[in-house]
């Protein structure tokens, strides 16, 4: 471009000295620029290119956008996969998280699902088993709270002269074995043992002195003695891994010796504790193992 201006300037000087028409100068300047372009070659014009990147550029971009080498793939969880996670709980996914109602709540409470799907513990007012004989309770309705006796487990084995054994109709075979072993032990102590009955065969617990063996899950008589026969889930009334020996008055002159627990293993452990009473004396109305 500078060369064209130089040519135009020279022509202007010549035109002035030779009286050349100035209107002819632009055309001559254009020809001069064209001649210079022929001598110097075509003029290159640089524009933005849309050509694909080179292999090196592609590799660099891939490294910038690729995830780290140690990144773990995202896992998707759903109800039924065996994992209790995320928003799952015992109300929304019992398959993975367990059932809300079967959680240990104690004798005077239960777990239940709310309308919003939360598993909460609900206390039961005036509950049989809380140690208080409420206005709505009586010795017939709640033996555990309202029936009294002047005997304790410390008086064992002189708490009764005879026992009738009660086992659950739906009880596991191990409970039957436990009851038989206890009956044999009591006979050796001079206590008379009557016939063994199923819980479904006994109409009332105040007729005689009873030896009741089994969990409230499997023995209705045990659930009745504990005041939880109508409990929403009697299996949760006793904490897991706990065996119990209870002396419960069933009337003015009747008692029940209850050997119970959360399951048959706990029942067997409580029975063993009773058998070892001489090595480890019993006391009060309740002994736990």
C-alpha distance (Angstrom), angle and dihedral (degrees) to the residues before:
residue distance angle dihedral
X1 . . .
X2 3.80 . .
X3 3.80 88.3 .
X4 3.79 91.4 55.1
X5 3.79 91.4 51.5
X6 3.79 90.2 49.7
X7 3.82 91.3 52.1
X8 3.79 90.4 46.7
X9 3.81 90.2 52.2
X10 3.83 92.8 50.0
X11 3.79 91.6 48.8
X12 3.79 90.1 49.7
X13 3.80 90.9 53.8
X14 3.80 91.3 47.5
X15 3.78 91.7 47.8
X16 3.71 90.8 52.7
X17 3.78 91.6 50.4
X18 3.84 95.3 42.3
X19 3.82 98.8 34.3
X20 3.86 94.1 -114.5
X21 3.81 116.3 172.2
X22 3.86 108.3 -100.3
X23 3.83 91.6 -143.9
X24 3.79 89.0 67.6
X25 3.81 91.9 58.1
X26 3.86 98.9 79.9
X27 3.78 92.2 54.5
X28 3.77 91.1 48.7
X29 3.79 90.2 47.9
X30 3.79 90.8 52.8
X31 3.77 91.1 51.1
X32 3.77 90.1 49.1
X33 3.81 91.9 51.5
X34 3.79 89.6 48.6
X35 3.79 91.4 50.5
X36 3.84 90.1 50.3
X37 3.82 90.1 49.9
X38 3.81 89.5 53.1
X39 3.77 89.8 52.5
X40 3.83 96.8 44.1
X41 3.80 97.6 39.3
X42 3.84 129.9 -119.5
X43 3.81 119.0 -32.0
X44 3.80 113.0 -113.8
X45 3.84 117.5 -134.7
X46 3.80 117.0 -157.4
X47 3.84 115.1 -143.5
X48 3.85 134.9 169.9
X49 3.77 107.2 -84.1
X50 3.84 124.4 -140.2
X51 3.78 93.2 -166.9
X52 3.85 117.1 134.9
X53 3.83 116.3 -92.7
X54 3.75 120.2 -97.0
X55 3.84 119.4 -101.7
X56 3.80 89.7 -101.4
X57 3.83 91.9 52.3
X58 3.84 91.2 47.9
X59 3.80 91.4 51.4
X60 3.80 91.4 49.9
X61 3.80 92.8 50.4
X62 3.82 91.8 47.6
X63 3.81 90.5 53.7
X64 3.81 90.4 51.6
X65 3.84 93.9 52.8
X66 3.83 101.1 34.1
X67 3.89 117.8 103.5
X68 3.81 118.6 -111.3
X69 3.79 115.1 -80.3
X70 3.84 91.8 -117.7
X71 3.80 95.6 47.7
X72 3.84 113.4 127.6
X73 3.80 120.6 -137.8
X74 3.80 115.6 -107.8
X75 3.80 112.9 -99.1
X76 3.77 122.7 -141.1
X77 3.80 118.1 -144.9
X78 3.78 126.4 -161.0
X79 3.79 137.2 171.8
X80 3.78 109.7 -82.8
X81 3.80 98.2 33.0
X82 3.80 92.3 107.2
X83 3.82 94.9 -111.2
X84 3.81 122.9 104.8
X85 3.79 102.8 -149.2
X86 3.78 145.2 128.2
X87 3.79 113.0 14.8
X88 3.82 93.5 -14.3
X89 3.80 119.0 117.3
X90 3.79 139.4 157.0
X91 3.81 90.4 -78.7
X92 3.81 100.5 45.5
X93 3.82 97.3 36.2
X94 3.81 115.6 17.3
X95 3.82 89.6 166.1
X96 3.82 92.1 68.4
X97 3.81 102.4 22.7
X98 3.82 104.7 34.8
X99 3.79 128.4 -111.5
X100 3.79 117.3 -59.1
X101 3.82 94.9 -141.8
X102 3.81 94.2 54.5
X103 3.81 95.7 61.9
X104 3.81 118.1 113.0
X105 3.78 108.3 -93.5
X106 3.80 104.7 154.8
X107 3.77 130.2 -117.2
X108 3.79 96.6 -63.4
X109 3.78 102.3 42.4
X110 3.76 142.0 46.2
X111 3.78 139.3 -163.9
X112 3.78 119.6 -116.9
X113 3.81 139.6 169.1
X114 3.80 118.0 -108.0
X115 3.80 125.8 -142.4
X116 3.82 88.2 -96.9
X117 3.80 92.3 54.8
X118 3.82 98.8 -104.7
X119 3.81 121.5 138.9
X120 3.81 108.0 -132.0
X121 3.81 135.7 173.7
X122 3.81 113.8 -118.3
X123 3.79 121.9 -161.4
X124 3.81 116.7 -138.2
X125 3.83 113.1 -135.8
X126 3.82 119.2 -133.4
X127 3.77 89.6 10.3
X128 3.78 123.1 -178.3
X129 3.76 106.1 -119.1
X130 3.79 98.9 38.9
X131 3.81 91.5 104.8
X132 3.81 93.7 -111.8
X133 3.78 122.8 106.9
X134 3.80 98.4 -142.6
X135 3.81 125.5 -160.2
X136 3.80 90.6 -99.9
X137 3.83 92.5 51.2
X138 3.79 131.8 78.4
X139 3.81 138.9 169.8
X140 3.80 88.9 -89.3
X141 3.83 94.3 48.2
X142 3.79 99.8 36.7
X143 3.78 114.8 18.8
X144 3.80 92.5 170.7
X145 3.83 93.6 61.2
X146 3.79 105.1 25.4
X147 3.81 108.7 32.3
X148 3.80 114.0 82.2
X149 3.78 134.9 -163.3
X150 3.77 133.9 -176.5
X151 3.81 90.7 -138.8
X152 3.79 128.7 87.3
X153 3.78 136.1 -172.4
X154 3.79 87.4 -93.7
X155 3.83 86.2 73.5
X156 3.80 92.0 60.7
X157 3.01 126.2 158.7
X158 3.82 91.4 20.7
X159 3.76 93.4 61.6
X160 3.82 94.6 98.5
X161 3.79 140.7 5.9
X162 3.79 95.3 -142.2
X163 3.80 140.6 13.8
X164 3.78 136.1 -160.2
X165 3.81 110.5 -147.6
X166 3.81 120.6 -132.3
X167 3.81 123.0 -166.7
X168 3.77 129.3 174.7
X169 3.77 120.5 -94.3
X170 3.82 88.6 -139.1
X171 3.80 94.1 38.1
X172 3.80 120.7 129.8
X173 3.78 118.3 -105.9
X174 3.79 90.7 -106.7
X175 3.84 90.0 66.7
X176 3.81 89.7 55.9
X177 3.78 90.0 52.5
X178 3.82 91.4 47.6
X179 3.81 91.4 50.5
X180 3.80 91.9 49.1
X181 3.81 91.9 50.9
X182 3.81 91.6 49.5
X183 3.81 91.6 48.7
X184 3.80 90.2 52.8
X185 3.81 91.0 49.1
X186 3.81 92.7 49.7
X187 3.82 91.0 50.0
X188 3.80 89.2 55.5
X189 3.81 87.5 54.1
X190 3.79 90.8 55.7
X191 3.80 97.4 -102.8
X192 3.78 116.3 137.7
X193 3.81 115.1 -125.0
X194 3.78 119.3 -154.0
X195 3.76 128.0 -163.3
X196 3.78 120.3 -48.8
X197 3.80 114.7 -114.2
X198 3.79 135.1 -165.6
X199 3.79 117.0 -120.5
X200 3.81 89.8 -115.0
X201 3.82 90.4 59.8
X202 3.82 96.3 57.0
X203 3.82 116.7 85.4
X204 3.80 99.3 -179.4
X205 3.78 136.2 12.1
X206 3.79 97.9 -147.7
X207 3.79 97.0 69.5
X208 3.83 96.5 83.7
X209 3.81 142.7 -15.3
X210 3.79 111.8 -70.5
X211 3.78 137.5 -162.7
X212 3.81 103.7 -150.6
X213 3.79 116.5 -166.3
X214 3.80 125.5 -172.5
X215 3.77 147.7 48.4
X216 3.83 119.6 -64.8
X217 3.81 84.6 -118.0
X218 3.81 90.6 65.7
X219 3.80 104.9 22.5
X220 3.81 120.3 59.0
X221 3.82 90.9 -166.1
X222 3.81 89.9 57.8
X223 3.81 90.3 49.8
X224 3.82 90.5 49.4
X225 3.81 92.7 50.4
X226 3.81 89.4 51.6
X227 3.81 91.5 47.3
X228 3.80 93.2 -119.1
X229 3.79 102.2 105.1
X230 3.81 88.5 117.7
X231 3.78 94.5 36.4
X232 3.80 115.4 133.0
X233 3.78 89.7 -118.8
X234 3.83 114.6 4.1
X235 3.80 90.3 -176.0
X236 3.81 89.8 75.1
X237 3.81 95.9 51.9
X238 3.81 93.6 91.5
X239 3.81 119.9 50.2
X240 3.79 116.9 -112.2
X241 3.80 116.9 -92.2
X242 3.81 91.8 19.3
X243 3.76 124.5 121.8
X244 3.81 120.8 -166.3
X245 3.79 137.1 -157.5
X246 3.81 110.4 -165.2
X247 3.75 133.6 179.4
X248 3.82 107.7 -154.8
X249 3.77 127.1 -178.8
X250 3.80 110.4 -133.9
X251 3.79 96.9 -176.0
X252 3.78 143.1 -19.2
X253 3.79 93.2 -58.2
X254 3.79 105.3 8.5
X255 3.79 132.2 90.4
X256 3.79 140.1 -175.6
X257 3.79 124.6 -147.5
X258 3.81 104.4 -148.6
X259 3.81 120.7 -160.7
X260 3.80 105.2 -173.7
X261 3.79 146.6 141.2
X262 3.78 144.3 161.0
X263 3.81 91.6 -76.0
X264 3.80 141.3 -4.0
X265 3.81 92.8 -82.1
X266 3.81 90.7 55.6
X267 3.82 89.8 47.1
X268 3.81 90.8 53.0
X269 3.80 90.8 49.2
X270 3.82 91.2 52.0
X271 3.81 90.2 49.7
X272 3.80 90.2 52.2
X273 3.80 89.7 50.9
X274 3.81 90.1 53.9
X275 3.80 91.0 49.5
X276 3.81 89.6 54.5
X277 3.81 94.1 51.3
X278 3.82 92.0 124.6
X279 3.80 92.4 58.1
X280 3.79 93.4 41.8
X281 3.82 111.2 25.5
X282 3.80 118.0 -138.6
X283 3.81 124.3 -129.9
X284 3.80 143.5 179.2
X285 3.82 120.6 9.8
X286 3.81 97.6 -65.9
X287 3.80 133.2 47.0
X288 3.79 120.5 178.2
X289 3.78 129.4 -161.3
